[in-house]
Amino acid sequence: MTAPSGPARPLRDATALNRAVPIARPGEFRALRLGALRVWPPVVLAPMAGVTNYPFRTLCREFGAGLYVSEMITARGFLEGNHLTRLLASSRPGERPRSVQLYGTNPSDLEETARIMVGEGVEHLDLNFGCPVPKVTRNGGGSAIPVRPRLMARLVAATVHGAGRVTT
C-alpha cells in the first residue's frame, strides 16, 4: 500500500490544535520490521477484548494494510480445545500477516501453543503483560507478570522456543 499522494490538506475531523499537521508524504516512513515480518503501513492495531475479532480486523484492513492483533486468548484454553478460544484465534485465508495475542502463566503452555500456532500459519505472537482486568491478574497474568521478571523471562523464552527459528 502506498501513502496518499498530492499536497497535504487539513483533515475534516482534525481539531484546531492539529489541523495544520500535514499527512505523511510518500516515502516519509519505512515499513516496520519484526524479524522477517514486514508491516506496511507501520501501524499496529492493539489487541482489544471484544473488539479485534475477525470481522473488525477485516474492516480495518479495508482501510489500509498493517498489523492487526487478535483478541487475547489463553494458551491453556487453546491447548484444551476451548471452542471460544479457538474461534478468537482463528482467521480466514488471506489474513496476512496473522497475529494472535497470547496470555498465560505457564511456560510450557505458551511454548506448545506457540508451536501449534506457528504450524497453523501465525506469523506474529504478542504476549500480554499489561491487562489489568482482575480475572486475569488474580491468576497471576497480564499486568501481574512484570513484577515477577524471572517468570516473565521464562514465559518469553518458552514462547520463542516454541515458535522456532525466525528467518530473515
N, C-alpha and C positions, 0 to 999 in steps of 0.2 A: 504494500500500500504506500502511496506517496503522499506527501504533505500537500495541502491546498496550494494552488498557485495563484498568482496575481497579487495586487497590493493588499497589504494588511488593512483591514477595516474594523471598526468597532463592532463588537457583538451586540445583538439586540438586547440580550439579558444581562449585559455587563453592568456592574454597579458603577457609580460615578468614580469611585476610587480606582477601578481597574479598566475603565472604558478606553483609555489611551494605550493600554498594553497591547502590542501587536501580536498576532497569531504567529506560530512558528513558520520560519522560512524553509523552503526545500533544502535539505542537506544540513540544516542547523543542528540536528541531533543525530546521534548514531543509534543503531539498534542496541538493545540491552542483550548482553551475553551472559548466559548462565551455563557454564561448561560448554557443551556442544550446542546448546539451545540458543537460537537467535530469535529475539522477540521484537517485532515491529508492529506498531509504534512502541516505543519503550515505556509502556504504561501497563501496570499490573492492577487488575481489579481484585481488591482484597476479598477473601472469603467471608461471607456473612450468612449466618444460620437463618434459614427460612427465606433467603433471597437468592443466592447464587446457584440456583438449581439449573438444570439443563435448559429449560425454556428461556430463563433470564440471560444465561451466558450466550445463547443463540441470538437473542435480541441485541446484546452488546456487540457481538461480532459483526452484525449488520451495519453497525456504525463505525467499524474500524477494527482491524485485527490487532491483537496484543495477547496478553496472558490473562486468562480468566480462571481463577482458582475456585474449585468446587466448595460446597459447604463442608464444614468439618465433619469427619467421620471417625468413629473409634476403631482402632486396629483390632481390638478384641471382638467387637460386633462383626467386623468384616470377616475375620477368621471363623467365627461361629456361623457365618452364612445368614446373619440377620437380614431379612428382606428389605427393610427401610434403609439400612446402612448400604447394602449393595446397590439399591436404587440411587441413593445420593452419590455414590462413587461412579455410577455409570456414565457413559457418554454415547454419542452416535457416531457413525462413520463420518469422517471429515472434520471432527472437532479436534483441531490441532493448533497449537500444542495442547495436549491433555494434561491438566494439572489437578491434583487432589490434595486437600489438607487433611493431615492425619493428627489424631490425638491418641496418646497412650502413655502409660506409666511403666509398662513392662518392656524392656529392651527386646526380648525375644518375640513379642507380639509385633513390634514395629519392624523388626528385621524380616519376619516371614511375610507380613503384609506388603512391605516394600518389594520383596522378591516376586510375589504374585502380581502386584500391580504393574511393575516394570514388564513382566512377562505378558501382561494384557495390553501393553502399549502406552502406559502412563509415562509421560516424558518429564514431568516435574512433580516433585513431592514437597509440600510445605508442611512443616511441623508446627503445631500450635503450642506456643509457650506464653500466650498472652490472654487467653479467655478468662475473664473474671467471674463468670457465672458460677454461683455456689454449687450446682450439681456437678460441675467439672472440678472445681477447686477442692471440694470436700473429699474427692477421691485422689487428691494429690496431683491433679493435672492442670493444664492451662497455665495461668499466672502463678500457680503454686510451685511450678518446676524450677524457675530460675533461682529461687532461694536455695536450691539444692544443686549447685553447679556440677557435682560429681555425677549425679543422676542425669542431669541434662547432657553431659558429655557422653554417658553410656547410651542414652537414647539416640543421640545424633550418630554416634559411631555404629550402632546396630542398624539404623536405617540406611546409612551409607553402605555398610557391608551387604545388607540385603539387596540394595539397588544394583550392586555390582559396579563394574568398571565403567567410568564415564569416558567416552571418547571425544576427541576434539576434531 
